[in-house]
Structure formats: structure tokens, C-alpha cells
Amino acid sequence: MAGQQTSAADLRAAVALLGSATDVTLLAHVNPDADALGSALAVGLALHRRGARVRVSFGYPDEVPETLRGLDVAGLLVPAAEVPAAPPLLVAMDTGSLGRLGPLRDRVAATVAAGGEVLVVDHHVSNTRFGTTHLVDHTAEATAVLALRLLDELGEVVDEPIARCIYAGLVTDTRSFRHASPETHQIAARLLAAGVDAESTTRLLMDTHPFGWLGMLSSVLGRARLEPASARGLGLVHAVVRLADADGLRAEELESVVDVVRTTAEAEVAAVLKELSPQHWSVSLRAVGRLDVRAAAEALGGGGHTLAAGFTADGPEEQVIDELRAALDTAPLISSD
């Protein structure tokens, strides 16, 4: 069923669960981005206003990314340790597989065993449908689009705090609306009309870094390598962020490196290896538009979107790069039809 588009019945089922809920736990994936956490907080804030007990969390890291803290205007975020063992309603936002919940993945089976419900709201084509109810639409540019759809069906007012959460997910997952449909641009206009300050919101999310980021970027880019013959001859550029490079920097600073590396004109695919612990890597992949990097990521145990995907790996960096190189050389080309 992977890749199946959501239906009206899926939407009704999701709305029925949320509309009758009195205790809701919303989970973002590990290392949450603005789409995952913004979507969870938008829905959570609306349910909180309806009188439900609401908590929002994620498996790791222990702290909320600094750039996203301002989205939580109602204090809904709780540490992973405070997530109940078996919540009556568990909602996984922007999470394509059970593993992406990290240490909180055991809450899914426990919730179902206790007679609770697990709602999965996501836009990844590779979603494994690990819940009891699913609102999964791979044609949506961001999970935030689905969150807004839910809020509209619930009849909730989308005011500035909620609109800002939705906008955060949209602007980041569409790369500042570079990959957005006319309908998504119309959604953005609606959010701006609700009071979102696009400049201040986007600057905090995408254009603000500590001074140490410049030194890290200098070291990492100085070691970047271009392989014109890799990625089926379309070109691969890759860079490595080692533990020493990352010292003192936030996770979001490291995630931003791929957006610099991907500007390489000679490469279809950009890859950034980030060392999380000795020889344990998180790898981000981006493609311009001709090669399906999701397929390569899935071959290596990860997933994502056609043009933006990732995976984790263990071993020496050269071994990880060799495995990536082999996966990219067998990844399918994207049809121009």
C-alpha cells in the first residue's frame, strides 16, 4: 500500500478519532524538523483548546531544537520520559516508519495492546502504515498540509499561533516554496493573512546560525569531494561532518550543511554524512531532479522522498561512502513523463 493517496474515508476516520479524543499524545520523528514538530503542535494546540489533555514529544535529542521552541505557545512539549507507556490516542506525525520514532516506538504496540488507537499522519511515499488509522498522502508537499486539512475538517479556527506552526512546516519542506503546487502557495497566502510574519519565521528557521557554524562549514566544505562519474554518471558531491566538527553546535546546524553542498552545479546528488557517535552516521541525500535518492536510501535501510532522503549507517566513513556509491549507481532514473 506504500504510496497510496489518502481518501475521504481516511480523512473522516482521522477526524473522528481527534474530534472525540480527551487525551492525545502527538509524536514527531527523532531529530524533529519544522514539518514534524510544527504539524504536531498545530494539531495539538487546536485539541488543547477543545479541552483535551495534550502532550507533544519526540524520541531524541533530549532538548527541543532551539529554532522550533517558539512554536510551542501553550507549553505542550514534554520530554520523552513523560510520554505514557500506552496513551489512549497516539498520533505519529511526519513519521514514515516505526523506527523513526526511536526510543518511543514501543508506545505504538503498547497502545494497541491496551485497546488504544494509533493515528499516522504523513506524506512520505515509503510510509509503512504502522498504525491503526492512517492519513497518508504522498502528493502533499508537507505533513503540515495534512495537519491543516484535519483542522479544517474539525472546524478549528486557524489563527496566528496555529498558522505559524503550519507555515514553518510548509516553508522548510518545500525549500521556501521552490517545490510547491499552486494550491500550496494558496495555503501560504491564507497563513500570511492569518498573521504569520514570513520574514521573521523563515529567518529563524533557515537563515540564522551561531558564529561557530561558519568554522564548521569551512572545515567540512574544504574536505568535500566531487565524483562526476558516480550516481549513474550524473555526478555525486559528498561531505563529512565529523564529531570534532560538530562540537558545540546544535543538530539543526549540522542538518543545514546539505543545503550548501547541494548547490554544486556539477552533481545531480548531494550527500552529507554526519557522525552522531564514533563511526555511527546519519546520511542526508538530495537530488536535483533526475535520480530517485529515496530508492538508494531504502536500499541502505532508510527512506524519504524521491529528491530528499536519508539513512543511518555504521562503520568507517569510506565504507559508508562506498555503500552509498553502489546504491546510487543502481537507483532508478526519474521519468520525465
C-alpha positions as CSV (number, residue, x, y, z in Angstrom):
1,M,0.0,0.0,0.0
2,A,3.0,2.3,0.1
3,G,2.5,5.4,-2.0
4,Q,-1.3,5.2,-1.9
5,Q,-3.0,8.6,-1.8
6,T,-5.3,9.4,1.1
7,S,-9.1,9.1,0.6
8,A,-12.1,10.9,2.0
9,A,-12.8,7.9,4.2
10,D,-9.2,8.2,5.7
11,L,-9.8,11.8,6.5
12,R,-13.2,11.1,8.1
13,A,-11.7,8.3,10.2
14,A,-8.8,10.6,11.4
15,V,-11.2,13.4,12.2
16,A,-13.5,11.1,14.2
17,L,-10.6,10.0,16.3
18,L,-9.3,13.5,17.0
19,G,-12.8,15.0,17.5
20,S,-13.8,12.7,20.2
21,A,-10.4,12.5,22.0
22,T,-9.9,13.7,25.6
23,D,-6.3,12.6,26.0
24,V,-3.9,12.8,23.0
25,T,-0.2,12.2,22.6
26,L,1.4,13.5,19.4
27,L,4.8,12.3,18.4
28,A,7.2,13.7,15.9
29,H,10.1,11.7,14.5
30,V,13.5,11.7,16.1
31,N,15.6,14.8,15.3
32,P,12.3,16.6,14.6
33,D,12.2,19.2,11.8
34,A,9.8,22.1,11.4
35,D,7.3,19.9,9.4
36,A,7.1,17.2,12.0
37,L,7.0,19.4,15.1
38,G,5.1,22.2,13.5
39,S,2.4,19.8,12.4
40,A,2.2,18.1,15.8
41,L,2.0,21.4,17.6
42,A,-0.6,22.9,15.3
43,V,-3.0,19.9,15.8
44,G,-2.1,19.7,19.5
45,L,-2.9,23.4,20.1
46,A,-6.3,23.0,18.5
47,L,-7.1,19.9,20.5
48,H,-5.8,21.7,23.7
49,R,-8.3,24.5,23.0
50,R,-11.1,22.0,22.7
51,G,-10.4,20.8,26.2
52,A,-8.3,17.7,25.6
53,R,-5.3,16.8,27.6
54,V,-2.4,17.1,25.0
55,R,1.3,16.3,25.1
56,V,3.7,16.6,22.2
57,S,7.1,14.8,22.2
58,F,9.8,13.0,20.2
59,G,12.4,10.3,20.9
60,Y,15.6,12.3,20.8
61,P,17.5,14.6,21.3
62,D,16.7,15.5,24.8
63,E,16.1,19.2,24.1
64,V,13.7,20.8,21.6
65,P,15.6,22.3,18.7
66,E,16.2,26.0,19.5
67,T,14.7,27.2,16.2
68,L,11.4,25.4,16.9
69,R,10.8,26.3,20.6
70,G,8.8,29.4,19.8
71,L,6.1,27.4,18.1
72,D,5.0,25.9,21.4
73,V,2.9,28.7,22.7
74,A,0.8,26.5,25.1
75,G,3.6,24.5,26.7
76,L,2.5,21.2,25.1
77,L,6.0,19.8,24.6
78,V,7.1,17.2,27.2
79,P,10.3,15.1,27.4
80,A,10.2,11.6,26.0
81,A,10.4,10.1,29.5
82,E,7.0,11.7,30.3
83,V,5.1,10.1,27.4
84,P,2.7,7.5,28.8
85,A,3.5,3.8,28.2
86,A,0.2,3.3,26.5
87,P,-1.7,6.5,25.6
88,P,-5.4,6.2,24.7
89,L,-4.7,8.0,21.4
90,L,-1.2,8.2,19.9
91,V,-0.7,10.4,16.8
92,A,2.5,9.9,14.8
93,M,3.2,13.0,12.6
94,D,5.5,13.0,9.6
95,T,6.9,9.6,10.5
96,G,7.3,7.1,7.7
97,S,8.2,4.0,9.8
98,L,8.1,2.8,13.3
99,G,11.9,3.0,13.6
100,R,11.7,6.8,13.1
101,L,10.1,7.1,16.5
102,G,13.3,6.0,18.0
103,P,13.0,5.1,21.7
104,L,9.3,5.9,21.7
105,R,8.5,3.3,19.1
106,D,7.4,0.8,21.8
107,R,4.5,3.1,22.6
108,V,2.8,2.0,19.4
109,A,2.5,-1.7,20.3
110,A,1.7,-0.9,23.9
111,T,-1.1,1.5,22.9
112,V,-2.7,-1.1,20.5
113,A,-2.4,-3.9,23.1
114,A,-4.2,-1.7,25.7
115,G,-7.1,-1.1,23.2
116,G,-6.0,2.4,22.2
117,E,-5.7,3.9,18.7
118,V,-2.6,4.9,16.7
119,L,-3.2,7.6,14.0
120,V,-0.4,8.1,11.4
121,V,-0.4,11.4,9.6
122,D,2.3,11.6,7.0
123,H,3.3,12.5,3.4
124,H,6.2,10.0,2.8
125,V,5.6,7.7,-0.2
126,S,7.5,5.0,1.8
127,N,5.2,5.1,4.8
128,T,4.8,1.6,6.2
129,R,1.4,2.2,7.7
130,F,2.2,1.0,11.2
131,G,-0.8,2.5,12.9
132,T,-4.5,1.5,13.3
133,T,-5.7,4.5,11.2
134,H,-3.8,6.3,8.5
135,L,-3.9,9.7,6.8
136,V,-1.1,9.3,4.4
137,D,-0.8,11.3,1.2
138,H,2.5,11.3,-0.7
139,T,1.2,14.0,-3.0
140,A,1.1,16.6,-0.2
141,E,4.3,18.7,-0.2
142,A,4.4,18.6,3.7
143,T,2.7,16.9,6.5
144,A,1.7,20.4,7.5
145,V,-0.7,20.3,4.6
146,L,-2.5,17.3,6.1
147,A,-2.5,18.9,9.5
148,L,-4.3,21.9,8.1
149,R,-6.8,19.6,6.3
150,L,-7.5,18.0,9.7
151,L,-8.0,21.3,11.4
152,D,-10.4,22.5,8.7
153,E,-12.5,19.3,8.9
154,L,-12.6,19.7,12.7
155,G,-13.9,23.2,12.2
156,E,-11.0,24.8,14.1
157,V,-10.0,28.5,13.7
158,V,-6.5,28.8,12.2
159,D,-5.2,31.8,14.0
160,E,-1.6,33.1,14.0
161,P,-0.1,30.6,16.5
162,I,-1.5,27.6,14.6
163,A,-0.8,29.2,11.2
164,R,2.8,29.8,12.2
165,C,3.2,26.1,13.0
166,I,1.8,25.1,9.6
167,Y,3.8,27.8,7.8
168,A,7.0,26.5,9.4
169,G,6.4,23.0,8.0
170,L,5.5,24.3,4.6
171,V,8.4,26.8,4.1
172,T,11.0,24.2,5.1
173,D,9.7,21.1,3.4
174,T,9.2,23.0,0.1
175,R,12.6,24.7,0.3
176,S,11.0,28.1,0.5
177,F,8.2,27.1,-1.8
178,R,10.5,26.1,-4.7
179,H,8.7,22.7,-4.7
180,A,5.2,23.8,-4.1
181,S,2.0,23.5,-6.1
182,P,-0.3,26.4,-6.8
183,E,-2.6,25.0,-4.1
184,T,0.2,25.1,-1.6
185,H,1.0,28.7,-2.5
186,Q,-2.6,29.5,-1.8
187,I,-2.3,27.8,1.6
188,A,0.7,30.0,2.3
189,A,-1.3,33.1,1.4
190,R,-4.0,32.0,3.8
191,L,-1.5,31.6,6.6
192,L,0.1,35.0,5.9
193,A,-3.4,36.5,6.0
194,A,-3.8,34.9,9.5
195,G,-0.9,37.0,10.7
196,V,2.2,34.9,10.1
197,D,5.3,37.1,9.7
198,A,7.1,35.3,6.9
199,E,10.4,37.1,7.2
200,S,10.9,36.6,10.9
201,T,9.6,33.0,10.8
202,T,11.8,32.0,7.9
203,R,14.9,33.8,9.1
204,L,14.8,31.9,12.4
205,L,14.2,28.6,10.8
206,M,16.6,28.7,7.9
207,D,18.8,31.8,7.9
208,T,20.2,32.1,11.4
209,H,23.3,30.3,12.7
210,P,25.8,30.8,15.5
211,F,29.3,32.1,14.6
212,G,30.7,28.6,15.2
213,W,28.7,27.3,12.2
214,L,31.0,29.2,9.9
215,G,34.1,27.5,11.1
216,M,32.4,24.1,10.9
217,L,31.2,24.8,7.4
218,S,34.7,25.9,6.4
219,S,36.3,22.7,7.6
220,V,33.6,20.4,6.2
221,L,33.4,22.1,2.7
222,G,37.2,22.0,2.5
223,R,37.0,18.2,2.5
224,A,34.1,17.9,0.2
225,R,34.6,15.7,-2.9
226,L,33.1,15.7,-6.3
227,E,32.7,12.5,-8.3
228,P,31.4,13.3,-11.8
229,A,31.2,9.6,-12.8
230,S,29.1,8.5,-9.7
231,A,25.3,8.4,-9.4
232,R,24.9,6.8,-12.8
233,G,27.3,9.3,-14.3
234,L,25.1,12.2,-13.2
235,G,27.6,13.3,-10.5
236,L,27.8,13.0,-6.8
237,V,29.2,15.5,-4.3
238,H,29.7,14.5,-0.7
239,A,30.9,16.0,2.5
240,V,31.5,14.6,6.0
241,V,30.7,16.3,9.3
242,R,32.9,14.5,11.9
243,L,32.3,14.6,15.7
244,A,35.1,17.2,16.1
245,D,33.5,19.5,13.5
246,A,30.2,19.3,15.3
247,D,31.5,20.1,18.8
248,G,29.3,22.7,20.5
249,L,26.8,23.0,17.6
250,R,23.1,22.2,17.5
251,A,21.7,19.4,15.4
252,E,19.9,21.9,13.2
253,E,23.3,23.5,12.3
254,L,24.5,20.1,11.0
255,E,21.3,19.5,9.1
256,S,21.8,22.7,7.2
257,V,25.1,21.6,5.6
258,V,23.4,19.6,2.9
259,D,21.6,22.7,1.6
260,V,25.0,24.3,0.9
261,V,26.6,21.1,-0.6
262,R,23.6,20.6,-2.9
263,T,24.3,23.9,-4.7
264,T,27.1,22.1,-6.6
265,A,26.3,22.6,-10.3
266,E,28.2,19.5,-11.5
267,A,26.4,17.0,-9.3
268,E,22.9,15.5,-9.5
269,V,23.2,14.1,-6.0
270,A,24.5,15.7,-2.8
271,A,25.2,13.6,0.3
272,V,26.3,14.7,3.8
273,L,27.5,12.2,6.4
274,K,27.0,13.4,10.0
275,E,28.8,11.5,12.7
276,L,26.4,11.0,15.6
277,S,28.8,8.9,17.7
278,P,32.1,7.2,16.7
279,Q,31.6,5.6,13.3
280,H,27.8,5.9,13.6
281,W,26.4,8.1,10.8
282,S,23.2,9.9,9.8
283,V,23.3,10.5,6.0
284,S,21.3,13.1,4.2
285,L,20.7,12.8,0.4
286,R,19.4,15.4,-2.0
287,A,18.8,15.2,-5.8
288,V,18.2,17.9,-8.4
289,G,15.5,16.0,-10.3
290,R,16.9,13.1,-12.3
291,L,17.7,10.3,-9.8
292,D,15.5,8.7,-7.2
293,V,17.5,9.0,-4.0
294,R,14.7,7.5,-2.0
295,A,15.4,4.2,-3.6
296,A,19.0,4.4,-2.7
297,A,18.2,5.3,0.9
298,E,15.8,2.4,1.1
299,A,18.4,0.0,-0.2
300,L,20.5,1.1,2.8
301,G,17.8,0.8,5.4
302,G,16.4,4.4,5.2
303,G,13.8,6.2,3.3
304,G,12.3,9.6,2.5
305,H,11.2,11.3,-0.7
306,T,12.3,11.0,-4.3
307,L,14.5,14.1,-4.2
308,A,15.3,14.1,-0.4
309,A,16.0,11.1,1.6
310,G,18.3,9.7,4.3
311,F,19.6,6.7,6.2
312,T,21.8,5.7,9.1
313,A,24.9,3.6,8.9
314,D,27.8,2.2,11.0
315,G,31.4,1.8,10.0
316,P,34.3,3.9,8.6
317,E,33.3,6.8,6.5
318,E,34.9,5.4,3.4
319,Q,32.9,2.2,3.8
320,V,29.6,4.2,4.1
321,I,30.5,6.2,1.0
322,D,31.3,3.1,-0.9
323,E,27.9,1.6,0.0
324,L,26.2,4.8,-0.9
325,R,28.0,5.0,-4.2
326,A,26.9,1.4,-5.1
327,A,23.2,2.2,-4.1
328,L,23.1,5.4,-6.2
329,D,24.5,3.5,-9.2
330,T,21.5,1.2,-9.2
331,A,18.9,3.8,-8.2
332,P,16.2,4.4,-10.9
333,L,16.1,7.5,-13.0
334,I,13.1,9.7,-12.6
335,S,10.7,9.6,-15.6
336,S,10.3,12.9,-17.4
337,D,6.7,11.9,-18.4
